[in-house]
Amino acid sequence: MLRTQGLTKEFGGLTAVDDVDFELDHELCSLIGPNGAGKTTFFNLLTGTLTPTAGSVELRRESDWEDVTDAAPHETASRGLHRSYQVTNVFPNSTVLENVRVAEQAHSGDARTFWRNVDHYDEFAERAHEILDRVGLTERADDHASTLSHGAKRKLEVAIALAGDPAVLLLDEPNAGVSSESVDEIRDLIESVAEDYPVLLVEHNMDIVMGVSDRVVVLHQGAVIADGPPAEVRANPDVQSAYLGGYEPGSLIDGADAESGPDSEGGTA
Amino acid sequence: MYDVLLNSPVSAEAQTLLPTVETMVGVLYFGLFAISFDFVSGYTGYLSFGHAVFYGTGAYTVILVANGKVPLLGPGTPFMLSLLVGGLLAVVLAILVGLVSFRLSGVYFAMITLGFAQVLYVFVRGWDYVANNPRDGPAVGPSHVEGFQIGVPGVDQLSLAIGVLTGDEVSLLGSTLSSTAVSYYMVGLVVLGCYFAMQRIIHSPFGRVLLAIRENEERAVAVGYNTYLYKLGAFAISGFFAAVAGGLFAGFRRSASPENSFYFLVTGDALLASIIGGFGTLAGPLYGRLFDETVREFLSPAGQGGGLLPYLRALLGQETLDAAVVGNETVGGLIDLLLNGHASLYVGIVFVLFVLYVPDGLLGTLRSRVGGTFAEAVPARIWGDDR
């Protein structure tokens, strides 16, 4: 559905994403890594918000691979690469329904129609209602998005990404800042969505990652250091080192070394 | 209406408070310009500070066509057609300006459109093809002595001329409408048509995209909209209606100058009207302009439609006026000092108060009070919500 080859992004001397080869099939793949590992940069490269220094991004809908490396964000979106945001990024003063409806409308040829009333196009509103039903926001459809609680906004964030029949869903921390009671709802949502669409999920909550993923990819300092089923990745010593900085009980000094080593490398590169 | 009130027992008060019919014609065409300004600025969030250029384009086109200075279009070209030509010219101009300007956003967009406008303003001021004295601007010359007709071109029965001196008078059911009153209704007809057209666009799928851009442009891009094209489209549409407004202005006044068409303060007046009336509500700017003009006329000196100053003078009588208040200053002198020719000062204060305390403007605030547009809220109040 989606693949990258040698994808690299450099900001000045810093290599944020380093030669990443990645392929996503119809599965739920989690992308994890410590803060600053390059996960969001990787997302931005996929959607065209950032242009890669090197490498390619390709998207497949039915049979043929299509190169979208240099496509603008609105082009990748209309080809089916939909994303949600880590920091809630919705249309605050529109109703919840309109948030999804306008996203649904983007994938039709009718968005440029200026001579007909919007109520003429029932199908967008219908689809939007279906999506709201799926994420559990039906009762809030007529409220302004800014009045939603944080948890509900996170659901709306996913709902907007679901609009317009995506080919691939990129979910950037749908659980960010959500209280523990609501986490289960969003976890269920992720699982149900993954049955219909290929999902690439960025997530920090390890319970969710290990519980829902078919596959886990670990980024560290821009490079893939592990790729495999959840149990295998969890046992991988490199992953433990990346997350804990080599910390093991009783070996604090080693840990400090392991942490400062790669940092100084990054500074001189 | 106006005449009825002036002949009524409260005539002095009515003359004091109400603007004259001539002012009202100005409210209409300038209101349309303010609406077109609000169409792009209030709905996409991009402040078009050079909007006066489109107003000026419309105004100059009408006058130059009437003077036979536009190739292919003789002085006999119907007014409705030259309005349309002015509008289309403005569309071309808007696309050219927009292609460059929409690469920027926020204050930089406002500045670059202002820059384009000032370049054209200076250019028009020095272009001696348009008028003998381009600094004073063109006036309709002897090639087009009759009034500009609004209506169906070529059908005299369905057209009426506008203008204070050149307009038609109409006798209807025993009462005669003056040429100014006829102008009021005919200009109003065009303005109403343009308003409905813009209203339609705002409530179309295209209009919803504009709102999405104002709300959150980054997300609008992320769901698949090429916002650049949508903004450009909105800018062109807005330019068209601004030019129609300019054309009406020129058709009624029969002259235009760079100062009252191309100059950036003209845009400033539209911004003022938009903010007072309600930014992001289509009809708001018209009410804003009405409010603005009413306050100005209310505070203007005698002989310009009546206002507070002559009203107070008449009401208080000569004796009170001559009475000394502070030192040598009489009451009359004090009123003069406070009111004479200071309308702009007070309008400025009103503007500041609006920005501070009524940020949604007249219409925006009223709508949030009644909970929706009037067309929906008023019937709901009367017949209950369960229609």
Chai-1 contact restraints between the chains, C-beta under 6 A:
chainA,res_idxA,chainB,res_idxB,connection_type,confidence,min_distance_angstrom,max_distance_angstrom,comment,restraint_id
A,P73,B,V221,contact,1.0,0.0,6.0,A-B,restraint_1
A,P73,B,A222,contact,1.0,0.0,6.0,A-B,restraint_2
A,H74,B,V221,contact,1.0,0.0,6.0,A-B,restraint_3
A,H74,B,G224,contact,1.0,0.0,6.0,A-B,restraint_4
A,H74,B,Y225,contact,1.0,0.0,6.0,A-B,restraint_5
A,H74,B,N226,contact,1.0,0.0,6.0,A-B,restraint_6
A,A77,B,A222,contact,1.0,0.0,6.0,A-B,restraint_7
A,A77,B,V223,contact,1.0,0.0,6.0,A-B,restraint_8
A,A77,B,G224,contact,1.0,0.0,6.0,A-B,restraint_9
A,S78,B,G224,contact,1.0,0.0,6.0,A-B,restraint_10
A,N89,B,R219,contact,1.0,0.0,6.0,A-B,restraint_11
A,F91,B,A212,contact,1.0,0.0,6.0,A-B,restraint_12
A,F91,B,E215,contact,1.0,0.0,6.0,A-B,restraint_13
A,F91,B,N216,contact,1.0,0.0,6.0,A-B,restraint_14
A,N93,B,E215,contact,1.0,0.0,6.0,A-B,restraint_15
A,S94,B,E215,contact,1.0,0.0,6.0,A-B,restraint_16
A,V102,B,R208,contact,1.0,0.0,6.0,A-B,restraint_17
A,V102,B,A212,contact,1.0,0.0,6.0,A-B,restraint_18
A,A103,B,V223,contact,1.0,0.0,6.0,A-B,restraint_19
A,Q105,B,P205,contact,1.0,0.0,6.0,A-B,restraint_20
A,A106,B,V223,contact,1.0,0.0,6.0,A-B,restraint_21
A,A106,B,G224,contact,1.0,0.0,6.0,A-B,restraint_22
A,A106,B,Y225,contact,1.0,0.0,6.0,A-B,restraint_23
A,D110,B,P205,contact,1.0,0.0,6.0,A-B,restraint_24
A,A111,B,P205,contact,1.0,0.0,6.0,A-B,restraint_25
A,A111,B,V209,contact,1.0,0.0,6.0,A-B,restraint_26
A,R112,B,F206,contact,1.0,0.0,6.0,A-B,restraint_27
A,T113,B,S204,contact,1.0,0.0,6.0,A-B,restraint_28
A,T113,B,P205,contact,1.0,0.0,6.0,A-B,restraint_29
A,F114,B,I201,contact,1.0,0.0,6.0,A-B,restraint_30
A,F114,B,S204,contact,1.0,0.0,6.0,A-B,restraint_31
A,F114,B,F206,contact,1.0,0.0,6.0,A-B,restraint_32
A,R116,B,S204,contact,1.0,0.0,6.0,A-B,restraint_33
A,N117,B,H203,contact,1.0,0.0,6.0,A-B,restraint_34
A,V118,B,H203,contact,1.0,0.0,6.0,A-B,restraint_35
A,V118,B,S204,contact,1.0,0.0,6.0,A-B,restraint_36
A,V118,B,P205,contact,1.0,0.0,6.0,A-B,restraint_37
A,V118,B,R208,contact,1.0,0.0,6.0,A-B,restraint_38
